[in-house]
Amino acid sequence: MRRLVRACYTGAGGYSYAKKAEDVAREHGFDRVARLASNENHRPPSPAVLEAAAAALHGVNRYPDERASALVEALRRYHGDYRFVTGAGMDGVIETVIRTVVEPGERVAVSTPTFSFYGIAAAAHGAEVVNIPREEDFSVDPKKFVDGARGAKLVFLCTPNNPTGNSVPVEAVEEILEGLDGLLFLDNAYVDFADIDYRPLMRRYENLIIGRTMSKIFALAGLRVGYAFVPAWLEPFYNRAATPFALNSVSMAAAAEALTESERVQEARDHVLEWRRRFAAEVPLRVHPSDANFVMIDVAPHTGDEVVERLAAKGVLVRSCTSFPGLGNHAIRVCVGEDWENIRFIEAMREL
Ligand SMILES: *Cc1c(COP(=O)(O)O)cnc(C)c1O
């Protein structure tokens, strides 16, 4: 029956997941493994968030609010008066945006090397995916970017970028917005760890979407909550294209509560900034500058895959960058975890 499956799924391809911590622990005989491969927040949600989720569980015989009103209200309190759309993770938002604006066969451009899901989702929708390579130092040249995006209906730019960690300055994004034919999706999954704010651009450009997630600094990766700032004209069409009830009521309630905990967010940020600095100072290899909760490290002449294996044998789980198209195979990506995880990682790198 395999012949019934689309060709894009019978070959290789698809999203590439990190190894499971339980598997690494079993394989190498560790009680616990340092989980630094998935850019998560190591600290579990607060009691108040857990209570909000538990309270919502009592009502799950009902469908969730399709307008996500309580979450959108919480977003307005947190960010100010913008238009928001929501989805099952930012991944869900990305898929819905593609569905809203791209006809099969139309062009979608992606600034690479970057997060792989933009290209995967666009190709699954039948789009022609065009890669716009970044410069040698992973910066983005606005003129080259606009040239590369010619004819694209939708363009993805990740800043701070996963996995390289660097940000694109606001002025460069503005230059891109001025020159672009299509819509720019600016992925801000890691912006809370940077000192940069793209939100004011929403007031001036009609061709900008800013994607955000509750999975990183807000510590809700398992609940799958994402959202985006959208121009007013897009909102009704996005809602028409969206999967009905994509965002469940438990996740929404937890996310709305988490958005009130600014002190916790600040603590998470301080922790990341402190360890990001220590990674750069104490790992005896080239650590790329980062504005995110992870760093990319050049491990040449070793390959990323080889270093991932050797670190796994020392009870440390990190991500090889080999699966990021356009990056070669000499880099790993490591996120900041709990103190003991970070220390174990630094020690393991020194022993390598
Ligand atoms: C983690 C991540 C996302 C998606 O997060 P969700 O868990 O789907 O909300 C989107 N973009 C980038 C660059 C990411 O690293």
The ligand as a MOL file (V3000), in Angstrom:
LIG
                    3D

  0  0  0     0  0            999 V3000
M  V30 BEGIN CTAB
M  V30 COUNTS 15 15 0 0 0
M  V30 BEGIN ATOM
M  V30 1 C 11.1440 26.1300 18.4060 0
M  V30 2 C 10.9670 26.9400 17.1740 0
M  V30 3 C 9.7240 27.2070 16.6100 0
M  V30 4 C 8.4540 26.5010 16.9220 0
M  V30 5 O 8.0730 26.3800 18.1190 0
M  V30 6 P 6.6830 25.6980 18.5110 0
M  V30 7 O 7.0830 24.7680 19.5770 0
M  V30 8 O 6.0840 25.0270 17.3120 0
M  V30 9 O 5.8690 26.8500 18.9570 0
M  V30 10 C 9.6270 28.0390 15.5230 0
M  V30 11 N 10.7160 28.5830 15.0030 0
M  V30 12 C 11.9270 28.3550 15.4990 0
M  V30 13 C 13.0950 28.9810 14.8670 0
M  V30 14 C 12.1000 27.5000 16.5720 0
M  V30 15 O 13.3290 27.2190 16.9960 0
M  V30 END ATOM
M  V30 BEGIN BOND
M  V30 1 1 1 2
M  V30 2 1 2 3
M  V30 3 2 2 14
M  V30 4 1 3 4
M  V30 5 2 3 10
M  V30 6 1 4 5
M  V30 7 1 5 6
M  V30 8 2 6 7
M  V30 9 1 6 8
M  V30 10 1 6 9
M  V30 11 1 10 11
M  V30 12 2 11 12
M  V30 13 1 12 13
M  V30 14 1 12 14
M  V30 15 1 14 15
M  V30 END BOND
M  V30 END CTAB
M  END
